[in-house]
């Protein structure tokens, strides 16, 4: 208790002081009265009373010492002293505080992103029990699940509470005046059970609504409710119109529920009957594990279930296997590498910043050697002096950490803007775990940064004399070591950034096999329900293509299941109607459905045979690429052969990077069929800038299909670019970190060399006086700096070898040991180092020897 | 808080004397304490005034004394001290200690 009082008395200094003064004054008055009563004069009495008490201020001081906790008092004094000292030297304090703010802030921002995206469970009750369930088979890339099989899995497995499925489509919401694109998900029974969520208002679907011909119903998202229905509390029961059909709203989901993706606004009960063919593929599957069940147990369980089904339905189920992956991994797996890479880079940067600040503090300590030595001589203890240095650091770190919270807030906003496609980004926010993280980093940094100067301060101050007349001694080796560490780490970051940037550059330089420029892409809403009458779908899409092609300014128009060059693959095994020897390789190839005009539109050359033509539904032409023909048919030609379920191969086209421009072309089969599903991607080759045609296309489609909406309208190069935006963001961020690291290292190099030359002024002056050339002095100083930098470069390259092992999966078109990049990095570092070292070296060489020698 | 036994011959007896004085007389200010000790010891002991106030404050911080501002009979503002329960315990301890010490010293001196 009294310990606490003593602590608080530190901050009530004035009050405590006043009390003591009054108490002592009373004592003096009483004593004087007494003495006067004993017969002394008033004046003498006062004097004697004072003499008996002793020195008044010493008394007050000693009494006060009893009242306050000395350590706390010393701390408060140190803090006051530190603030004063720092305020006197803003040129030192501001850069250090800002450096710290940036370092801690960047670190915290990246870590909080990692924390939310990779470490936190998905934002559903027991989110870790949610699994992505898919079917796999050797001869097909199809992972969607037939309704009957989904029901079988759900019924037969005992490791899952429930398994459900969904599929999405972009349709036209005609509730308002203009049709608007809306994404809806058809969901299998048990959908909300699996998520463990309930509608915020209204109810879940009932069993009857999942029956074919049962009542219709729709659940709407919170966003849809607020933006389209104005948050009307009586929205339940009112209709949502899709195309020509109305669905009554039965419930509104909570705002946090955004699944299967954040664009979904409507959920409808799927009426897919369990009697649908087992070969059909409908659902993407998700399941919720029973509590306490591991992923491996679930996998084993479903594997057993599927084996039974394989025995029961050998035709459709024997070749099918089940894959179970935690939903979180499925959702964020792609960005895991990038995030950890950024975190690593940012941590290295923080380390460099600490080293830099330690070096700055160190040279500051040396600059203040005189002052410190005087105070030491006047009786300050080493501990006191060291404590003071540590306090100064702590104050800096505290200020830096406070500013860093601003950096953090800004960083998450910037992150959201630059990489909108990152999964779970909307969940990232400033959380307490993040604040805690900042505080911990601050403490670590304080200890790390403050320790060296403090130790040296406590140790190295032999005498007043030494401070004035420093020799070139081993003492600078610590400074140079810190510079070396920074340079080495910078080299590592620069090399990583260089390789990533080279990859981005290579990626833009690659010849994809098709012409990316002047292609406008978009989609037109549609529903899988239309596929009941396929002839109509084909008619509609072919009609649209013809109209688009006739637009002035359009060279050609095509459809495709997937956009070329945007990452995505669909690999299946084909079989020949004509048969194929078992000894020959299996015909595994990427499968693409494209309209016959695709090759003209994308400018993929037809190398052999003839271009494909429009055919009636069911007898489409097939084109294969050169890789397919060469891999599987050399020296024969595949032209004229028939692929089961696809059609006759009529021609061979050039290889194109269909699967993503970062992947080499693979054997590809194009089935020439413009309407593989009711909502393919449209590609329009324009004569001018593609954006210029966007309005004309919209107007045309409005005229053709007033009830449908056009969306995702963008030039192809932009679509490809945004598919690789994470890639670019990662590269530029790393480059930014590396650049910062290098500039910090240079500041440190400059500071250290300036400091060394200051210490060696006398020696240099002496040598100049004895006739040494100024050029020689510059050369010698430069050499001493470059020796350290050169050694650090070598070590940095060694570190790079470790670092690039992490990078290897992210590189494109460059090897991890790309000599041009590495040499470039070393050259850059050496050049910058020479510039940083030149100024202090030249300044030293321009010393007036006489003046220097007189100074001593 | 742990009670401290001081070997310091100046501090030790001073604390003991102050505690004893306050224990027998109740509420007193610093000047009265010096006067009391001087009178009772028949001028044999004189509290060094320089050590008194630091000692009083330390004892207060240790929780042996409590202080408050008040007015003397002659209408002067003074800080009055009273002994706390913890102070009484400390007094008992220090008295025992002191007795032991003086006993021991007497025996050594009395040994021929």
Interface residues (C-beta under 8 A of the other chain):
Chain A: X1 X2 X3 X5 X6 X19 X20 X22 X23 X24 X26 X27 X29 X30 X31 X33 X34 X52 X53 X54 X59 X62 X63 X64 X65 X66 X67
Chain B: X1 X29 X30 X31 X35 X49 X50 X53 X54 X55 X57 X58 X61 X62 X63 X74 X76 X77 X78 X79
